[in-house]
Amino acid sequence: ARVQGAAAASLQERKRQTLRAISALRGRPDIRSADPNYIRRPFRDVNDPLYPQQWHYALINLPQAWDLTTGSPDVIVAVVDTGVLHNHPDLQGRLIAGYDFVRDPSEAGDGNGLDPNPEDPGNPATGVFHGTHVTGTVAALTDNALGVAGVSHATQVMPLRALGIYGTGDDWDIMQAVRYAARLDNDSGTLPAKKADVINLSLGGPGFSQSAQDDYDEVRAQGVIVIAAAGNDTSTVPLYPASYAGVISVSAVDHLGDLASYSSYGPTIDLAAPGGSRDYGVLSTCGDHSLGFISYDYCNYSGTSMASPHVAGVAAMMKAVHPAMTPEDFDAILVSGLLTNSTIRDDWLGYGRIDAFLAVSAAQEMAGGVPLPPSILTTPDSLYLWAPGEATTASVELQIRNGGSGSLSLSSVAGDPAASWLSVAEKSVGADKLGTFTVTGNPEMVVPGFYSAVITITPVDTAVAVVNLPVRFEVTTSTSGGNIGYLYVLLVDPVTNQTVVQTSVPFDSKTGLYRYRFRNVPPGQYWIVAGTDADHNLNIGELGEAEGAYGRLDEPTPVTVPGVNNNLDLPAVYRVIRP
C-alpha cells in the first residue's frame, strides 16, 4: 500500500525537517558529525561477480541510492578521454554515438585525425585504456551476471576521444570535444542528436587559459554539469580544467575515506569521491594490450581520474529524478550540505565526500518543489585576476545570492587581510548584503608573480556555512604575455644539467601564446626550461633575456617520460631587479 493524501504530505514534511536539522547541525562547530537515522531494508541485490570487490560504492552509500533510481536512458554522460572499447561486454547497450577529436594522426594512432569513431586503439607500451575504465565506473552494465557494476547503470555514455595513444591531448582538442557534447559549434562540423547532461573530464594539467574559461562558461550556460578530476600532484597548485570557474573539482579519497596520498587539494576543490590507493584500487572495465592484441578485462586503477566519474554517475542519477536540474541547482545542493557527508568546507575534501543517497534524495525533493535551506552561492565560484603591467588595476565582478530559500543575510564580505593587493567593494547590494561586488587586485602592492588569497563571506545566521572564495592574482611585466621573439624550450637532464632535446617556437599572434611539443623523447625524468637568447650566444635567460621553467625557476618540477604530459604551461618573464 502507498501513503497518500495528507499522510504522504506529512511524511514528506517530516523528511524535509529532518534534512534541514541535519544541515544546521553540521554547520555547528561543536558538532563532530550529524547524519540521518536511515531506515534500513534489503537492497535489490546485483549479481555482477566482481561487485563485492567494488568497495568504493558502499563508501558513498550507492546501494541505498539504487533503491531510489539506477539512472535513466534519457540522461547522457559525455566522457572526454582516450576513447572507449566499444565491444567490451560490460558496456554493451550503454554507449551512444561519439566522436574522435584527436587531430594529429601520429597521436591518434588510428590512421587519421578527426573522425566519428572514438574507439581507443590502445598502445602496447601503456595498455591503460583509461577512457574505458572511466566509462565503466559511470555506467557499466549491472545485474547482468558479468564483471562489475556501474554507478548510474541505466545512463547512456557519449564517448569523446581527445587524448591520444600516449594518454595526452591538448586544450584545443579537449575543448572541441566539450563543445560537441554541449551541442556547440566545433571542429567536427557536426552536432550530437541530443546534448549531454553531464561531462566528465578525468584529465588536466597546469596553466590557466581565458579562452578555455570562456568555453566552459558557454557550456555551463547550455545547462551542462561539468565535472573534472582535481589532479594527482599532492599539492595546492591549481590544475585545469578542474580549477576553472563553473567546473566541479573532485579530489580523491582512499578506502578509509581519507584524502588519498597522491590527490591534489586546495581552495578550488568542491568535493571528494573514491579514487583508491596502491592496495585498494577502483575496479572497473578496461582492456589488455600486452600480447599485441586487445582483450577485454577488468582493472584496479587509482587516481582522481577514478574519483571524478563517481560524481558524474551520481549527477546522472540526480538528473534521472530531476530532469530540469541545472548546474546552479547542483551547486546549491552542494553548498547546502545535501550532496555530501559534510557542510563544512575544507581544502582537502571540499564540501566532503559525495553521498549518493543524500544527493539523489535532495534532487527528488527539489523536483517536488521542496525548497533548499538558505546557503551562500557565488558566481563565479573562484576568481582569477590578471594585471599585465605594474600600473594596471585588475577587477572582476562577484555575485552573491541565496542558493536556497528562506531568509539569508550577510554580516561581512571581506578580503584576506594578509593580501594587501586585494580589495572588495559593494557595487549593487541590498540591505541583506546580497548582490554584486567588485573585486580588485592592485599590482602596485606586489612584484610580478602569482598570488592567492580568499574572500570570506560570513552569514548572520551561524547555521549557514561560511564561504571562503579562492582568488588568484597574476601580475606580469609589460612584456610578459606578449611577443618576446623566438622562445627556446629545453628538456634538461636534472642530474647532468645537460640539454637533451630543444625546440624554438615563434609567437602565435592569434592566441597570444607560444605552443611547444616534443616528440621521440627518450624515457626518463626532465626539467622543462624556456627563455630567449637576445645576444645569440646560445645561452638563454641571461640578464636582459626572458626565462622560465615548468614549476619554479629555482626549483623546476620534473616530468616523467613516458607519462601523461600535456598542458605543461610555464611563464617566461624578464627578471626584475629591485633596489
Order of alpha helices (4+ residues) and beta strands (2+ residues): alpha-alpha-alpha-beta-beta-alpha-alpha-beta-alpha-beta-alpha-beta-beta-beta-beta-beta-alpha-alpha-alpha-beta-beta-beta-beta-beta-beta-beta-beta-beta-beta-beta-beta-beta-beta-beta-beta
